Amino acid sequence: MDQSSSGKLEIIASKKFNSYSDMYKIVDFLNKNLKDKKIMLGLSKTEEGDMLISIYET
């Protein structure tokens, strides 16, 4: 299936790590600079309080 026609994100990788407050700044910086490479990052907090960063292909 062609990614551009479906508009879906395909997860490439994800990693859990200890939380720290400025991580969102790194994710924002990378998303702004990698959008032309069809890469997007996501950041979420787990139930345990850790952070989960995910890399997607758009």
N, C-alpha and C positions, 0 to 999 in steps of 0.2 A: 504494500500500500504506500502511496506517495505521502510523505509527511506534510508537504505544503498544502495538500488538499484536505487532509484530516484536521489540521490545526492542533494535534495532540502533542504533548511533551513525552519524550521517551527518556526514562531514567537511565543514566550511564553508571553512576556510582553514588554511594552515600556512606557517611562516616559519623559515628557518635563520639563526642569529646566533652570534656569539662566545660561548663558555661563560663563565659566572661563577657563583660558588658559591651565592649567595642566590636564584637564579631560582626554585627550587622553592618558596620562601616566598611569592613573588608568585602563582605558579600555585595553591598551596593556598588563599591568601586569596581569589582570584577564584573558585575552584570552590565554596568555602563560601558566597560571597555571590551567586553567579549560578545556583545549583541550581534555584531557583524560576522562573528564566527559561528553563529547559531548555537551558542552555549548559554545556558541560564542556570544560576544557582538559587537554591532555596534554603532557608534556615528556619528550623522549628525547635521548640523546646519539648523534651520528652517528659513523661510522667515522673521520672526520677529526678528531673531538674537538669539533666544534661542537655547539650545542644546536638542537633542532627543537621548536618549539612548535606545537601543532595545536589548532584550535577545532572542537568537535563540537556538533551539535544532538542532543539525546537524545529 
